[in-house]
Structure formats: C-alpha cells, structure tokens
Amino acid sequence: MIFVFGSNLAGRHGKGAALYARQHYGAIYGQGEGLQGSSYAIPTKDENLKSRSLAEIAEGIMRFIDFAKENNQLQFLITPIGCGLAGYTRKEILPFLLNLPNNCELSKEWKNGF
C-alpha cells in the first residue's frame, strides 16, 4: 500500500502525515512531490511553507491520479491532504478526489469532521 500524504515543495517532511510518511513509508527529505519509497507526496504548501491555492493543490491531485492510473498494479491510501497544516477543510479538498481509480482509497480519517 502506498501512503499518499500532503507535502511542501521543499520536501521538509517534519510534521503531520509527512513526518509519518518519512518515518514509516520511505518519504525522502527534500523531495516535495511524487513517489518516494512506499509513499506519494502531493504538495499542499510551497517551498516557503505557505499554503498553496486550491487550484494548485487540485493540479497536484490530478498528477497523482494520472500516476495512479498508469500504475494500476499499486494500491494507494490517501490521507486528508491539505486538511492539516495547509488549513483547508475536507469539504474543500474532497471534490478533487471524486473520480479516483479503483486502486485508490480514502483513509478512515476522511470521515472525521463530517
């Protein structure tokens, strides 16, 4: 299972799900996007650790979805990206995740707060 988490473009995986991905799933410090170990980073903050716009986050999600479709032999578990340190709500992010391929699932944490 590939652990999908929100990241920053500087790849400073120091808090939240990003730190967990670094400690348990091989996320690479300094790599802000893409597959790394058994994890996949979607940038929700920029290189200066400022939250990215919803449009920018949506673009990262679309790149992830394309990757997941091209790698359908892998299974992906998607954490509430953008809903922690980036400051967005699940209701703001969830519409970008409505058309996920079959090899993707949302983690149980998505249900919290609804």
Backbone as CSV, one residue per row, in Angstrom:
resi,resn,N_x,N_y,N_z,CA_x,CA_y,CA_z,C_x,C_y,C_z
1,MET,0.845,-1.180,0.000,0.000,0.000,0.000,0.889,1.242,0.000
2,ILE,0.609,2.164,-0.897,1.346,3.420,-0.998,0.590,4.467,-0.171
3,PHE,1.274,5.087,0.758,0.725,6.087,1.665,0.794,7.452,0.974
4,VAL,-0.356,8.062,0.695,-0.422,9.344,-0.019,-0.638,10.451,1.012
5,PHE,0.236,11.450,1.000,0.209,12.492,2.026,0.438,13.868,1.431
6,GLY,0.023,14.882,2.184,0.282,16.262,1.793,1.698,16.656,2.160
7,SER,2.327,17.432,1.282,3.729,17.787,1.438,3.917,19.269,1.149
8,ASN,5.146,19.705,1.236,5.514,21.035,0.768,6.572,20.861,-0.315
9,LEU,6.661,21.849,-1.192,7.570,21.722,-2.334,9.040,21.647,-1.931
10,ALA,9.370,22.067,-0.696,10.747,21.947,-0.220,11.043,20.525,0.245
11,GLY,10.006,19.720,0.428,10.209,18.352,0.879,10.645,18.249,2.330
12,ARG,10.259,19.219,3.135,10.572,19.180,4.575,9.483,18.372,5.277
13,HIS,9.660,17.102,5.343,8.646,16.212,5.922,8.817,16.175,7.437
14,GLY,8.459,17.285,8.103,8.757,17.420,9.514,7.575,17.350,10.457
15,LYS,6.339,17.355,9.932,5.165,17.341,10.799,4.051,16.539,10.154
16,GLY,3.093,16.163,10.966,1.872,15.529,10.490,2.099,14.262,9.685
17,ALA,1.258,14.084,8.669,1.331,12.886,7.835,2.651,12.815,7.070
18,ALA,3.240,13.963,6.753,4.519,13.962,6.039,5.626,13.355,6.905
19,LEU,5.649,13.722,8.170,6.631,13.131,9.077,6.378,11.638,9.228
20,TYR,5.130,11.254,9.356,4.778,9.838,9.460,5.236,9.083,8.210
21,ALA,5.038,9.693,7.030,5.475,9.075,5.771,6.991,8.912,5.741
22,ARG,7.712,9.889,6.267,9.176,9.797,6.306,9.621,8.707,7.274
23,GLN,8.959,8.614,8.415,9.352,7.649,9.440,8.959,6.209,9.097
24,HIS,7.847,6.031,8.369,7.306,4.692,8.177,7.162,4.232,6.724
25,TYR,7.206,5.172,5.767,6.941,4.797,4.380,8.012,5.251,3.394
26,GLY,9.155,5.676,3.880,10.272,5.989,2.999,10.205,7.312,2.269
27,ALA,9.385,8.254,2.755,9.379,9.584,2.134,10.781,10.184,2.247
28,ILE,11.211,10.821,1.187,12.575,11.333,1.086,12.608,12.822,1.436
29,TYR,13.370,13.159,2.477,13.518,14.554,2.859,14.126,15.319,1.685
30,GLY,13.483,16.407,1.284,13.948,17.206,0.154,13.186,16.951,-1.128
31,GLN,12.352,15.924,-1.163,11.523,15.639,-2.348,10.079,15.997,-2.014
32,GLY,9.560,17.011,-2.667,8.248,17.543,-2.322,7.069,16.949,-3.045
33,GLU,7.306,16.171,-4.090,6.184,15.618,-4.850,6.575,14.277,-5.447
34,GLY,5.581,13.417,-5.577,5.765,12.164,-6.292,6.041,10.972,-5.410
35,LEU,6.311,9.854,-6.083,6.564,8.584,-5.416,7.928,8.616,-4.746
36,GLN,7.962,8.142,-3.510,9.208,8.061,-2.746,9.047,6.956,-1.718
37,GLY,9.807,5.913,-1.868,9.636,4.742,-1.017,8.269,4.141,-1.248
38,SER,7.539,3.909,-0.165,6.162,3.409,-0.250,5.180,4.536,0.042
39,SER,5.524,5.733,-0.414,4.658,6.890,-0.202,4.618,7.738,-1.473
40,TYR,3.615,8.619,-1.514,3.471,9.547,-2.629,3.098,10.894,-2.033
41,ALA,3.882,11.938,-2.356,3.666,13.281,-1.834,2.886,14.133,-2.827
42,ILE,1.840,14.791,-2.327,1.091,15.781,-3.094,1.336,17.128,-2.419
43,PRO,1.938,18.089,-3.132,2.272,19.360,-2.480,1.036,20.202,-2.169
44,THR,0.893,20.543,-0.879,-0.189,21.406,-0.429,0.353,22.737,0.091
45,LYS,1.685,22.805,0.229,2.362,24.045,0.614,3.503,24.292,-0.372
46,ASP,3.909,25.541,-0.487,5.000,25.865,-1.403,6.351,25.642,-0.720
47,GLU,7.419,26.032,-1.387,8.766,25.813,-0.845,9.055,26.674,0.380
48,ASN,8.246,27.728,0.594,8.394,28.580,1.780,7.400,28.205,2.876
49,LEU,6.752,27.060,2.705,5.799,26.503,3.672,4.514,27.311,3.795
50,LYS,4.182,28.056,2.754,2.900,28.761,2.675,1.912,27.860,1.942
51,SER,0.666,27.855,2.396,-0.350,27.015,1.759,-0.513,27.395,0.301
52,ARG,-0.604,26.367,-0.544,-0.860,26.583,-1.964,-2.350,26.817,-2.155
53,SER,-2.713,27.400,-3.279,-4.135,27.639,-3.571,-4.838,26.310,-3.836
54,LEU,-6.143,26.320,-3.725,-6.908,25.112,-4.031,-6.672,24.670,-5.474
55,ALA,-6.537,25.612,-6.389,-6.276,25.269,-7.796,-4.933,24.561,-7.941
56,GLU,-3.916,25.028,-7.227,-2.596,24.387,-7.288,-2.635,22.997,-6.666
57,ILE,-3.353,22.865,-5.557,-3.485,21.551,-4.932,-4.226,20.606,-5.864
58,ALA,-5.275,21.105,-6.506,-6.031,20.288,-7.459,-5.140,19.787,-8.593
59,GLU,-4.225,20.626,-9.067,-3.295,20.199,-10.121,-2.416,19.059,-9.636
60,GLY,-1.930,19.156,-8.401,-1.125,18.080,-7.820,-1.928,16.802,-7.671
61,ILE,-3.182,16.931,-7.292,-4.051,15.756,-7.170,-4.256,15.115,-8.532
62,MET,-4.433,15.931,-9.564,-4.618,15.372,-10.916,-3.357,14.646,-11.377
63,ARG,-2.178,15.186,-11.063,-0.940,14.485,-11.408,-0.877,13.147,-10.684
64,PHE,-1.287,13.139,-9.405,-1.322,11.890,-8.657,-2.294,10.899,-9.295
65,ILE,-3.491,11.340,-9.627,-4.492,10.450,-10.226,-3.965,9.862,-11.532
66,ASP,-3.328,10.667,-12.358,-2.723,10.150,-13.594,-1.676,9.089,-13.272
67,PHE,-0.861,9.345,-12.257,0.162,8.379,-11.843,-0.488,7.080,-11.377
68,ALA,-1.536,7.196,-10.573,-2.221,6.005,-10.061,-2.824,5.185,-11.203
69,LYS,-3.386,5.862,-12.193,-3.962,5.155,-13.353,-2.874,4.433,-14.141
70,GLU,-1.719,5.079,-14.293,-0.614,4.480,-15.042,0.053,3.344,-14.275
71,ASN,-0.164,3.286,-12.981,0.460,2.281,-12.114,-0.625,1.500,-11.373
72,ASN,-1.531,0.922,-12.135,-2.696,0.266,-11.532,-2.349,-1.022,-10.791
73,GLN,-1.096,-1.453,-10.840,-0.665,-2.610,-10.043,-0.407,-2.207,-8.592
74,LEU,-0.330,-0.913,-8.321,-0.106,-0.400,-6.970,-1.443,-0.014,-6.333
75,GLN,-1.501,-0.096,-5.011,-2.668,0.334,-4.240,-2.280,1.577,-3.448
76,PHE,-3.181,2.561,-3.391,-2.895,3.839,-2.753,-3.903,4.134,-1.646
77,LEU,-3.410,4.584,-0.497,-4.233,5.017,0.619,-4.029,6.520,0.773
78,ILE,-5.092,7.284,0.581,-5.000,8.743,0.544,-5.430,9.338,1.885
79,THR,-4.507,10.006,2.543,-4.796,10.699,3.798,-5.489,12.025,3.484
80,PRO,-6.040,12.718,4.479,-6.696,14.015,4.238,-5.692,15.113,3.857
81,ILE,-5.193,15.039,2.648,-4.195,16.000,2.166,-4.772,17.412,2.168
82,GLY,-3.972,18.355,2.621,-4.387,19.752,2.653,-5.282,20.105,3.817
83,CYS,-5.657,19.133,4.632,-6.628,19.353,5.704,-5.991,19.478,7.083
84,GLY,-4.692,19.497,7.124,-3.990,19.664,8.397,-3.292,21.008,8.406
85,LEU,-1.990,20.974,8.210,-1.172,22.184,8.289,-1.464,23.181,7.171
86,ALA,-1.960,22.719,6.023,-2.287,23.635,4.921,-3.568,24.416,5.198
87,GLY,-4.410,23.906,6.111,-5.541,24.683,6.586,-6.856,24.563,5.841
88,TYR,-6.954,23.683,4.867,-8.217,23.520,4.149,-9.100,22.502,4.860
89,THR,-10.387,22.553,4.564,-11.318,21.587,5.138,-11.457,20.394,4.199
90,ARG,-11.955,19.312,4.742,-12.207,18.124,3.926,-13.221,18.442,2.830
91,LYS,-14.202,19.266,3.143,-15.222,19.639,2.152,-14.620,20.430,0.991
92,GLU,-13.531,21.139,1.233,-12.871,21.898,0.161,-12.028,20.979,-0.725
93,ILE,-11.412,19.958,-0.155,-10.493,19.080,-0.895,-11.213,17.904,-1.540
94,LEU,-12.200,17.350,-0.871,-12.849,16.120,-1.329,-13.375,16.178,-2.767
95,PRO,-13.913,17.304,-3.250,-14.381,17.313,-4.645,-13.303,16.969,-5.682
96,PHE,-12.038,17.180,-5.348,-10.955,16.862,-6.272,-10.654,15.361,-6.293
97,LEU,-11.253,14.614,-5.367,-10.972,13.184,-5.223,-12.174,12.309,-5.571
98,LEU,-13.135,12.864,-6.282,-14.362,12.117,-6.566,-14.195,11.047,-7.635
99,ASN,-13.282,11.214,-8.546,-13.129,10.263,-9.658,-11.824,9.481,-9.557
100,LEU,-11.600,8.902,-8.398,-10.387,8.124,-8.182,-10.461,6.783,-8.898
101,PRO,-9.328,6.301,-9.403,-9.318,4.948,-9.975,-9.519,3.903,-8.877
102,ASN,-9.816,2.678,-9.279,-10.126,1.593,-8.342,-8.977,1.232,-7.412
103,ASN,-7.749,1.584,-7.758,-6.610,1.236,-6.910,-6.322,2.297,-5.849
104,CYS,-7.272,3.219,-5.646,-7.121,4.269,-4.645,-8.274,4.193,-3.650
105,GLU,-7.942,4.438,-2.383,-8.989,4.530,-1.371,-8.658,5.655,-0.412
106,LEU,-9.709,6.245,0.144,-9.530,7.292,1.139,-9.361,6.656,2.512
107,SER,-8.451,7.194,3.304,-8.239,6.676,4.652,-9.449,6.990,5.516
108,LYS,-9.558,6.275,6.627,-10.694,6.458,7.538,-10.741,7.867,8.109
109,GLU,-9.623,8.580,8.132,-9.574,9.937,8.670,-10.430,10.917,7.866
110,TRP,-10.745,10.586,6.617,-11.607,11.459,5.827,-12.995,11.578,6.445
111,LYS,-13.436,10.562,7.173,-14.779,10.593,7.769,-14.847,11.494,8.993
112,ASN,-13.719,11.751,9.643,-13.701,12.631,10.809,-14.053,14.057,10.377
113,GLY,-14.895,14.704,11.132,-15.232,16.096,10.843,-16.446,16.271,9.955
114,PHE,-17.083,15.177,9.526,-18.306,15.320,8.721,-19.522,15.057,9.554
